[in-house]
Amino acid sequence: MKKLFALIAVAALVAFAAPAFAANPFADVPMNHWAYDAVAQLAANGIVVGYPDGAYKGPQPATRYELAAVVARALANVDMNKASKQDLEMLKKLVVEFKSELDALGVKVDKLDARVAVLEERIGGWKFSGNFRFTAKWADEDNPYGVDQDSNWSVDRFRWNIVKYVDDKVTLNVRLQGGGGNSLDVVRAYAAIQFPWDITANIGRFPLDWEGDFYATDFAGYMMNDAYMTDFDPLETAVWFKKPFEMGSFEMFVAHNEEGNNGDDYYRYGARLAFNFNENLSVAANYVKYDYQDLDTFSTLWGDIIVNFNENIAFKGQYFVEDNDSYWAWGSIDSPSAWKAILDVKQDALKFTDLWIEYAQIDEGFFFPYADPYAWTLDGSPFLSSGISGAYAYGDTTILNIVAHQKWNDQWWTYVRYFSADSDYDEYSYKDYTASIRYNYTPNLWFELGYDKIEPDWDTGDFGDDLVWFRTTVNF
């Protein structure tokens, strides 16, 4: 929204200043200059709207300031549905040619470059992208945790994302997804809207994740997403608003599902208040509540803190407190808590690897609304029980999660992982070892070969489990 206001300001500046430029007797652009043909072509395509009075003067002498003003107006008012790739290439050349004049007009070229990048993405008003993933896995079928972990091959994901840029204020987003035995279905469908005062909104079925900075992701890994509360994809039919302010932002949503857990409908409410004090310190307070028609309520309040020691080393922490009424409580525990502390070191600091060291403590009965957050490679973590729609901690549990990624070059990436869960219930304590190697055949196609092994600590026998997987991923 700020960029839009800046571009509007540019257009207003040009509108007031252009008459003065037109009166300038210095016609310092030769009539055989290529810029005239470029502007004429853009005008013919409806990209250039001409001078402030809406007219295009045609082949007549102009000052460099006048042509710079036309370029600024074109970038501020270009119609994404009319512009072609060739039009944008011309605009980029004109921006470079008249850089000094644009600077004199108060228009920063780096902002115009960003505007051109946005226009290139939105060219024609449509954008299509997607993801295809084939996974072959071989696993021990004698699994002691009750997990159906068979050896199988499957197209476990196909996604097709469709985006329609309606105008500068409205974008429609749809995702079709299938795979893993599921038919192709509409999993996302929402309108993203820009309102005055920098307010943005999503309406429909859309993703929402307030914990992305606390995941030991990405670029390799069979299943890597350790969200405790959010990572809704999609959120039930909902309305979400975000309002930035000088030092942070405020977000809130209201969602409704008519067929929730056990067929009962429910509302879900959420709010987030985030403060970015400077580049080194940010904090946030988050709240999510489930309000069921026929069941007890369930809510979670948590806080985040991120301390960036420098651009490559950061400390991250979260603390969660739940209010679980009788229906959701595990035994007599209705207010369990959890916390985790993370040291995040980027590869630029250590040169040969990055490093993620996560330590967490989870109270018995702590409820994860969606799923087990530490079920990365094998299909379930044995220290957590399947709940109504998520998972419980059987006992007080301590987590140690260490992940190291290595990007050797543009083609070869690897990672290794050590995971330990120490539970009050000894039979649910275990260790997990993972290693993976990925080869990027092209920027949009890669192959991954990985191995995962679980070693329980219990004394009833060797019930460890092994998994080997081979994955092919195509982004388009």
C-alpha positions, 0 to 999 in steps of 0.5 A: 500500500505504501508503494501505491501511495508513493506512485500516486504521489509521483503521478500527482507531482508530475501532474503539477510539474509537467506544465512547467516542464512543457514551458521549458524552451530547451528541447534537449532530446533529439527527434531521432532519439529512440525514446520517441519511438518507444513512447509512441509504441507504449501510447499505441498499446494504451500503456502511456497515458500522455501528459497530465491533460491526457493527451499524447503530443506525438512526434514533437520535441520534448525535454528530458524532463517531459519524457521522464514525467511520461515514464513516471506516469506510465509506471504509476498507471500501467494497466496490467491487463494491457501490458505485454512483456515487450512493453515492460522491457521498453519501460525498463529501458526508459527508466535507465535512460532517464534515471537522472531526470527521474531522480530530479523529479524525486522518483527513486529508481530503485522503487521504480525497479521494484514496481517493474518487477511487480508489473512483470509478475502480474503481466496480463492479469493472470499468474499460474504456478504449481507443484508436483511431487512423487515419493517412493518410500520403503519402511519397516512394516513392523511398526510398534507405534500403531502407525500405518507406515508401509512401503509405497509409491505415490504422487503425494501432491499436486498443486495448481495455483491460479491468481487473478490480479483484478486491479491494484486493490483486489487479487483473487487466489485459488489453489487446486490440490490433489494427490496421496489418494485424494481427488483434485479439490479446491483447497484455497479460494479467497480475495486479497484486498487492499483498503485505505490506511494500509489495511489489507484483508483476506476473505474466503479460504486462505492460509494463515501462519504466525509461527513461520520464523520458528520452523527448522525448515526448508529446502530439504526434508521429507516433512518439516513443519513444527507448528504448535498452533497455526499454519492453517492451510487453509483456515476455515471460511474466514475474514482476516485483517492486518493493519501495520503501524510504525513499529509493528502490526496488528492482525485479527481473524474470525473463521467459521466451520459448520462441520468441525470436530465430531460434526459440531460447528465452531467459530475460531478467533485469533489476534496478533500484536507484533512489535519490531523495535529495530532490526535486532529485536521483535516480539509478538503476542498471539491468541487463538480460540475455538468456540464450539456449539456443542463442545467446550471451548479451547484457547491458547495464548502465546508470546514470541521473541526474536533477537538478531545478534547480527544478520546471521545469528539469532535467538528465538523463543516462544511460550504457550499457555492453554485453557482446555475445558473438560472436553479437551483436557488430558486427564485432570490437566486443563491448563498445560504450557509449553516453551521452546528456545532456538539458536539459529545460525546461518551458513554465511556465519559457519561457511560449511553449514547452517545450524538450528538448535531447538530445546523445548519443554511440553507439559503433559496434556498440551494439545496441538490442534492440528497434528503432531508438530515433530512428525517429520519423516516417519508418519507419527511421533510416538510420544504424542497421542492422536486427539480429536483433530490433533495430538496430545503430549502423553507426559511431560516431554523434553525435546532436543531438535538439531538440524544442519543444512549444507548448500554446497553449490546450486546443484547439491544440498544436504541436511542431517538431523538429530531429534530426541524426545524424553517423556515421563512415560518411558515407553514414549521416549525415543531418538530419531536420526535423519540424513538427506541429499538433494540434487537440483537438476534444474532450478525447478526440478530436484531429486531427494534421497533420504534416510530416517531411523527411530530408536525407542528407549524402552526395554521391551525389545528392539522396536526401532523403525527405518525409512528410506525415501526418494522424492521427485519435486517439480515446481512450475 
